[in-house]
């Protein structure tokens, strides 16, 4: 009789542990984050989307804006580039505002401010002025209490505010 009771208690404990683990997995939040690069485009590439030869722009700021199905802003988050021009910003959890929406459809990143006056004019390379759509890169960083889905934007670029005009020899040599 004692063996049957002990077995029943053991089975109940195992079922309770499995149910708790399933409940924790279901309640685990997903954090949405954005990453990207901000560079300074050289004068030779101004007017194009060419970023070869561009240098990282540390301290550059961009903003991520997300809109709901009615076009209302539901998130406005500024982020700052590190010393390598890399930006990483946690945006929200998927339970924000009581529901889930797709950041690839609802969010965009725009250039906000350059700390370098020699490279302070925003370009529309990859949508830096209009709002670069976020792309899911199939990157999920697992965590104990939350997983992070990482979306990418850009690369985005500022350019020098004044560049010497291209001469006909410069345009012929670039052909």
Backbone as JSON, one array per atom type, in Angstrom:
{
  "sequence": "XXXXXXXXXXXXXXXXXXXXXXXXXXXXXXXXXXXXXXXXXXXXXXXXXXXXXXXXXXXXXXXXXXXXXXXXXXXXXXXXXXXXXXXXXXXXXXXXXXXXXXXXXXXXXXXXXXXXXXXXXXXXXXXXXXXXXXXXXXXXXXXXXXXXXXXXXXXXXXXXXXXXXXXXXXXXXXX",
  "N": [[0.82, -1.19, 0.0], [1.93, 1.25, 0.81], [3.83, 1.53, -1.15], [2.27, 1.97, -3.43], [1.14, 4.45, -2.84], [3.45, 5.99, -2.66], [4.34, 5.81, -5.34], [2.21, 7.09, -6.64], [2.49, 9.68, -5.63], [5.0, 10.31, -6.68], [4.47, 10.2, -9.45], [2.62, 12.32, -9.64], [4.28, 14.44, -8.9], [6.13, 14.46, -11.01], [4.43, 15.03, -13.19], [3.54, 17.57, -12.39], [5.95, 19.02, -12.49], [6.52, 18.85, -15.23], [4.31, 20.21, -16.29], [4.76, 22.75, -15.17], [7.18, 23.43, -16.45], [6.31, 23.51, -19.12], [4.47, 25.63, -18.91], [6.19, 27.74, -18.22], [7.7, 27.88, -20.58], [5.74, 28.59, -22.42], [4.96, 31.07, -21.38], [7.22, 32.52, -21.73], [8.74, 35.45, -22.77], [9.18, 37.25, -25.85], [11.58, 39.32, -26.99], [11.93, 42.05, -29.11], [14.46, 43.27, -31.15], [16.64, 45.65, -32.77], [19.24, 45.91, -35.14], [22.03, 47.52, -36.74], [24.22, 49.27, -39.05], [25.92, 52.39, -39.1], [27.37, 54.68, -41.23], [29.86, 56.92, -42.66], [29.58, 58.19, -45.72], [31.81, 58.56, -48.4], [32.82, 61.47, -50.35], [33.22, 60.78, -53.03], [31.3, 58.88, -53.53], [28.86, 60.04, -53.23], [25.46, 60.51, -53.99], [25.02, 58.01, -54.88], [24.34, 54.58, -53.9], [26.55, 53.43, -52.97], [28.68, 52.18, -50.57], [31.24, 51.38, -50.29], [34.38, 51.91, -49.0], [33.36, 53.63, -47.14], [33.4, 55.02, -43.84], [33.05, 53.94, -40.42], [30.65, 55.54, -38.27], [30.9, 56.6, -35.3], [28.79, 57.2, -32.49], [26.66, 58.2, -33.93], [23.19, 58.86, -34.28], [20.1, 57.19, -34.58], [16.62, 56.66, -35.27], [13.95, 54.51, -34.44], [10.8, 53.86, -35.6], [7.61, 52.59, -35.01], [4.48, 51.66, -36.31], [0.96, 51.2, -35.85], [-1.82, 49.25, -37.22], [-3.46, 51.28, -38.04], [-1.83, 53.32, -38.69], [-0.88, 54.83, -36.61], [1.64, 56.04, -34.42], [3.23, 53.76, -32.41], [5.55, 53.18, -31.23], [8.52, 54.85, -30.57], [11.79, 55.03, -30.71], [14.98, 56.07, -29.9], [18.37, 55.41, -30.82], [21.88, 54.87, -30.33], [24.97, 54.76, -32.07], [27.8, 52.6, -31.53], [31.42, 52.65, -31.0], [32.18, 51.47, -33.36], [30.28, 52.11, -35.18], [28.08, 50.52, -34.97], [24.75, 49.72, -34.2], [22.55, 48.68, -31.7], [19.45, 48.0, -30.45], [16.99, 47.35, -28.06], [13.61, 46.95, -28.68], [10.83, 46.27, -28.05], [8.54, 44.05, -26.33], [6.77, 41.22, -27.59], [4.24, 41.34, -26.61], [3.49, 43.91, -26.42], [1.23, 46.6, -26.15], [-0.93, 44.93, -26.03], [-1.06, 43.1, -28.13], [0.32, 41.3, -30.97], [2.46, 42.43, -33.51], [4.02, 42.53, -36.74], [7.31, 43.46, -36.87], [8.75, 43.81, -39.24], [6.9, 44.75, -41.01], [5.76, 46.89, -39.68], [7.66, 48.66, -38.65], [10.35, 51.07, -39.0], [13.65, 52.37, -39.6], [15.29, 55.47, -39.21], [17.74, 57.95, -40.03], [18.99, 60.16, -37.59], [20.84, 61.95, -36.25], [24.16, 63.16, -36.63], [27.28, 63.01, -34.99], [29.51, 64.11, -36.05], [30.47, 66.95, -37.57], [31.66, 67.17, -40.01], [30.56, 65.21, -41.45], [27.62, 65.23, -41.77], [25.25, 65.29, -43.21], [22.31, 63.67, -43.85], [21.69, 60.71, -45.75], [19.69, 58.97, -48.21], [20.4, 56.37, -48.48], [19.65, 53.04, -48.54], [17.2, 53.71, -47.42], [17.53, 55.59, -45.38], [16.54, 58.2, -44.93], [13.78, 58.15, -45.49], [12.91, 55.99, -44.03], [14.13, 53.07, -43.24], [13.09, 49.84, -43.85], [12.7, 47.24, -41.43], [14.38, 44.1, -41.4], [13.9, 40.7, -40.92], [16.38, 38.6, -39.87], [16.43, 35.94, -39.38], [17.52, 35.45, -36.9], [17.66, 34.54, -33.67], [18.22, 35.12, -30.36], [18.61, 33.07, -27.73], [17.36, 33.2, -24.38], [17.21, 33.05, -20.75], [14.83, 34.03, -19.59], [13.65, 35.36, -21.63], [13.51, 35.36, -25.2], [15.37, 36.85, -27.84], [14.45, 38.33, -30.75], [16.13, 39.32, -33.52], [16.16, 42.02, -35.67], [17.21, 43.63, -38.7], [18.47, 46.73, -40.02], [19.34, 48.85, -42.71], [22.68, 48.87, -44.16], [23.03, 52.27, -43.03], [23.72, 55.71, -43.92], [25.46, 58.79, -43.42], [26.65, 61.77, -45.06], [29.31, 63.99, -46.16], [28.52, 67.48, -45.71], [29.32, 69.26, -47.67], [30.67, 68.67, -50.74], [33.26, 68.62, -53.18], [32.45, 69.51, -56.55], [31.95, 66.94, -58.99], [34.23, 66.39, -61.57], [34.46, 66.2, -65.18], [36.48, 64.39, -65.81], [36.61, 62.87, -63.51], [34.13, 61.6, -63.56], [34.37, 60.12, -65.9], [36.45, 58.39, -65.25], [35.27, 56.82, -63.35], [33.55, 55.26, -64.74]],
  "CA": [[0.0, 0.0, 0.0], [2.81, 2.4, 0.88], [4.49, 1.64, -2.44], [1.32, 2.58, -4.36], [1.03, 5.87, -2.49], [4.71, 6.63, -3.06], [4.32, 5.89, -6.81], [1.23, 8.11, -7.01], [3.1, 10.98, -5.31], [6.07, 10.5, -7.64], [3.84, 10.53, -10.75], [2.05, 13.67, -9.51], [5.4, 15.39, -8.89], [6.68, 14.51, -12.37], [3.45, 15.75, -14.0], [3.56, 18.98, -11.98], [7.18, 19.6, -13.01], [6.37, 18.97, -16.69], [3.34, 21.27, -16.53], [5.43, 24.01, -14.85], [8.15, 23.71, -17.51], [5.55, 23.92, -20.29], [3.9, 26.95, -18.64], [7.27, 28.71, -18.31], [8.06, 28.02, -21.98], [4.66, 29.32, -23.08], [4.93, 32.45, -20.9], [8.48, 33.17, -22.04], [8.53, 36.59, -23.66], [10.08, 37.45, -26.97], [11.96, 40.72, -27.11], [12.3, 42.42, -30.47], [15.57, 44.21, -31.16], [17.07, 46.1, -34.08], [20.66, 46.18, -35.27], [22.4, 48.11, -38.01], [25.48, 50.0, -39.12], [25.84, 53.76, -39.59], [28.68, 55.03, -41.79], [30.02, 58.19, -43.36], [29.84, 57.93, -47.13], [32.79, 59.48, -48.96], [32.35, 62.37, -51.4], [33.25, 60.11, -54.31], [30.13, 58.01, -53.69], [27.64, 60.81, -53.0], [24.49, 60.37, -55.07], [24.86, 56.58, -55.15], [24.18, 53.78, -52.69], [27.84, 52.78, -52.77], [29.28, 52.42, -49.26], [32.61, 50.88, -50.23], [35.25, 53.01, -48.57], [32.73, 54.42, -46.08], [33.97, 54.77, -42.52], [32.03, 53.89, -39.36], [30.33, 56.83, -37.67], [30.58, 56.4, -33.88], [27.95, 58.21, -31.85], [25.53, 58.59, -34.77], [21.91, 58.46, -33.7], [18.98, 56.92, -35.46], [15.37, 56.45, -34.55], [13.08, 53.46, -34.95], [9.39, 54.19, -35.41], [6.68, 51.52, -35.37], [3.1, 52.14, -36.43], [-0.06, 50.14, -35.81], [-2.56, 49.05, -38.46], [-4.12, 52.53, -38.42], [-0.8, 54.31, -38.99], [-0.52, 55.59, -35.41], [2.94, 55.68, -33.86], [3.11, 53.02, -31.16], [6.88, 53.11, -30.64], [9.51, 55.79, -31.09], [12.95, 54.73, -29.89], [16.26, 56.54, -30.43], [19.5, 54.54, -30.5], [23.18, 55.49, -30.62], [25.99, 53.84, -32.58], [29.0, 52.44, -30.72], [32.65, 53.14, -31.63], [32.3, 50.84, -34.68], [29.12, 52.48, -35.98], [27.08, 49.47, -34.79], [23.62, 50.1, -33.36], [21.7, 47.59, -31.23], [18.45, 48.57, -29.55], [15.8, 46.57, -27.75], [12.47, 47.78, -29.02], [9.64, 45.95, -27.28], [8.18, 42.64, -26.26], [5.69, 40.94, -28.54], [2.95, 41.56, -25.98], [3.29, 45.35, -26.32], [-0.08, 47.13, -26.52], [-1.94, 43.9, -26.02], [-1.11, 42.22, -29.29], [1.56, 41.12, -31.7], [2.52, 42.87, -34.9], [5.27, 42.17, -37.38], [8.2, 44.62, -37.0], [9.18, 43.99, -40.63], [5.86, 45.52, -41.69], [5.3, 48.03, -38.89], [8.73, 49.51, -38.13], [11.4, 51.55, -39.89], [14.73, 53.12, -38.94], [15.71, 56.67, -39.93], [18.88, 58.68, -39.48], [18.54, 61.27, -36.75], [21.85, 62.96, -35.97], [25.56, 62.76, -36.7], [28.11, 63.79, -34.07], [30.63, 64.63, -36.82], [30.01, 68.03, -38.44], [32.23, 66.95, -41.35], [29.76, 64.16, -42.1], [26.37, 65.45, -41.03], [24.07, 65.3, -44.08], [21.71, 62.33, -43.95], [21.42, 60.22, -47.1], [18.6, 58.0, -48.28], [20.96, 55.05, -48.76], [18.87, 51.98, -47.87], [16.02, 54.26, -46.76], [17.91, 56.33, -44.18], [15.71, 59.39, -44.74], [12.36, 57.78, -45.54], [12.64, 54.94, -43.05], [14.59, 51.77, -43.71], [12.31, 48.77, -43.24], [13.46, 46.22, -40.69], [14.39, 42.78, -42.02], [14.2, 39.62, -39.99], [17.54, 37.87, -40.37], [16.36, 34.58, -38.84], [18.43, 35.42, -35.77], [17.02, 34.59, -32.37], [19.17, 34.9, -29.28], [17.84, 32.5, -26.64], [17.67, 33.65, -23.03], [16.54, 32.28, -19.71], [13.48, 34.53, -19.36], [13.11, 35.89, -22.88], [14.31, 35.22, -26.41], [15.47, 38.12, -28.55], [14.4, 38.26, -32.2], [16.92, 40.45, -34.0], [15.86, 42.53, -37.0], [18.3, 44.47, -39.19], [18.15, 47.87, -40.87], [20.5, 49.48, -43.31], [23.41, 49.93, -43.48], [22.62, 53.64, -43.27], [24.9, 56.56, -44.06], [25.52, 60.23, -43.56], [27.68, 62.18, -46.01], [29.76, 65.36, -45.88], [27.55, 68.46, -46.2], [29.85, 69.93, -48.86], [31.64, 67.89, -51.5], [33.61, 69.31, -54.41], [31.72, 68.93, -57.68], [32.67, 65.96, -59.79], [34.63, 66.89, -62.88], [34.2, 65.23, -66.24], [37.48, 63.33, -65.76], [36.25, 61.98, -62.42], [32.99, 60.77, -63.95], [34.82, 59.16, -66.91], [37.28, 57.36, -64.62], [34.44, 55.92, -62.55], [32.79, 54.4, -65.65]],
  "C": [[0.87, 1.25, 0.0], [3.52, 2.62, -0.45], [3.57, 2.3, -3.46], [1.18, 4.07, -4.09], [2.29, 6.6, -2.93], [4.77, 6.8, -4.58], [3.36, 6.98, -7.27], [1.79, 9.5, -6.76], [4.2, 11.3, -6.31], [5.51, 10.89, -9.01], [3.27, 11.94, -10.71], [3.16, 14.73, -9.55], [5.99, 15.56, -10.29], [5.73, 15.29, -13.28], [3.44, 17.23, -13.66], [4.8, 19.68, -12.53], [7.08, 19.81, -14.51], [5.41, 20.1, -17.03], [3.97, 22.63, -16.25], [6.41, 24.38, -15.94], [7.44, 24.17, -18.77], [4.98, 25.32, -20.1], [4.97, 28.03, -18.73], [7.66, 28.94, -19.76], [7.01, 28.83, -22.73], [4.69, 30.78, -22.67], [6.23, 33.2, -21.18], [8.25, 34.27, -23.06], [9.54, 36.58, -24.79], [10.32, 38.95, -27.07], [12.37, 40.96, -28.56], [13.37, 43.48, -30.4], [15.94, 44.53, -32.6], [18.56, 46.3, -34.05], [20.93, 46.79, -36.64], [23.75, 48.8, -37.92], [25.21, 51.4, -39.66], [27.25, 54.17, -40.0], [28.66, 56.45, -42.32], [30.43, 57.86, -44.79], [30.82, 58.99, -47.66], [32.21, 60.32, -50.08], [32.32, 61.69, -52.77], [32.04, 59.24, -54.58], [28.81, 58.75, -53.5], [26.74, 60.7, -54.23], [24.28, 58.92, -55.48], [24.58, 55.87, -53.83], [25.46, 53.04, -52.35], [28.42, 53.16, -51.41], [30.68, 51.82, -49.15], [33.51, 52.08, -49.92], [34.62, 53.9, -47.5], [33.36, 54.06, -44.74], [32.86, 54.72, -41.47], [31.84, 55.28, -38.75], [29.91, 56.63, -36.21], [29.73, 57.54, -33.34], [26.79, 58.68, -32.69], [24.25, 58.08, -34.12], [20.9, 58.2, -34.8], [17.75, 56.67, -34.62], [14.58, 55.35, -35.25], [11.65, 53.85, -34.59], [8.55, 53.0, -35.86], [5.26, 52.08, -35.35], [2.14, 50.95, -36.39], [-0.81, 50.08, -37.14], [-3.31, 50.29, -38.92], [-3.11, 53.65, -38.72], [-0.38, 55.16, -37.79], [0.83, 55.1, -34.88], [2.72, 54.99, -32.52], [4.47, 52.86, -30.48], [7.78, 54.1, -31.36], [10.73, 55.63, -30.19], [14.22, 55.21, -30.58], [17.36, 55.59, -29.97], [20.78, 55.21, -30.98], [24.19, 54.43, -31.04], [27.18, 53.78, -31.63], [30.23, 52.93, -31.5], [32.88, 52.56, -33.03], [31.15, 51.19, -35.61], [27.98, 51.48, -35.88], [26.01, 49.94, -33.81], [22.86, 48.83, -32.98], [20.74, 48.2, -30.23], [17.31, 47.59, -29.33], [14.61, 47.47, -27.98], [11.27, 47.51, -28.12], [9.5, 44.45, -27.14], [6.98, 42.43, -27.19], [4.32, 41.14, -27.92], [2.67, 43.06, -25.83], [1.92, 45.75, -26.86], [-1.1, 46.03, -26.73], [-2.0, 43.0, -27.23], [0.22, 42.17, -30.0], [1.42, 41.75, -33.08], [3.91, 42.62, -35.42], [6.16, 43.4, -37.55], [8.67, 44.87, -38.43], [8.15, 44.79, -41.42], [5.55, 46.82, -40.98], [6.39, 49.03, -38.53], [9.73, 49.92, -39.21], [12.42, 52.35, -39.1], [15.12, 54.3, -39.82], [16.92, 57.29, -39.24], [18.37, 59.88, -38.72], [19.6, 62.35, -36.62], [23.25, 62.36, -36.07], [26.36, 63.61, -35.73], [29.27, 64.49, -34.8], [30.12, 65.69, -37.8], [30.56, 67.89, -39.86], [31.47, 65.89, -42.12], [28.37, 64.19, -41.46], [25.11, 65.47, -41.9], [23.55, 63.87, -44.23], [21.48, 61.98, -45.41], [20.22, 59.28, -47.05], [19.1, 56.62, -48.69], [20.21, 54.03, -47.9], [17.69, 52.53, -47.07], [16.32, 55.07, -45.51], [17.11, 57.58, -43.91], [14.23, 59.02, -44.63], [11.97, 56.79, -44.45], [12.98, 53.59, -43.63], [13.75, 50.68, -43.05], [13.21, 47.78, -42.51], [13.31, 44.89, -41.41], [14.7, 41.74, -40.95], [15.31, 38.78, -40.59], [17.58, 36.43, -39.88], [17.38, 34.39, -37.72], [17.63, 35.56, -34.5], [18.06, 34.24, -31.33], [18.38, 34.35, -28.09], [18.31, 33.04, -25.28], [16.88, 32.86, -22.02], [15.08, 32.72, -19.56], [12.83, 35.09, -20.62], [14.07, 35.56, -24.02], [14.31, 36.57, -27.1], [15.46, 37.83, -30.05], [15.08, 39.51, -32.73], [16.54, 40.77, -35.45], [16.99, 43.47, -37.4], [17.73, 45.61, -40.04], [19.44, 48.37, -41.49], [21.42, 48.51, -44.02], [22.95, 51.32, -43.94], [23.86, 54.52, -43.31], [24.57, 58.04, -44.03], [26.58, 60.52, -44.61], [28.17, 63.56, -45.62], [28.75, 66.37, -46.43], [28.01, 69.17, -47.47], [30.9, 69.03, -49.5], [31.99, 68.68, -52.76], [32.85, 68.68, -55.58], [32.59, 67.96, -58.45], [33.02, 66.59, -61.14], [34.37, 65.83, -63.93], [35.23, 64.11, -66.23], [37.19, 62.36, -64.63], [35.11, 61.06, -62.85], [33.4, 59.76, -65.02], [35.64, 58.05, -66.27], [36.46, 56.4, -63.79], [33.6, 55.0, -63.43], [33.45, 53.08, -65.9]]
}
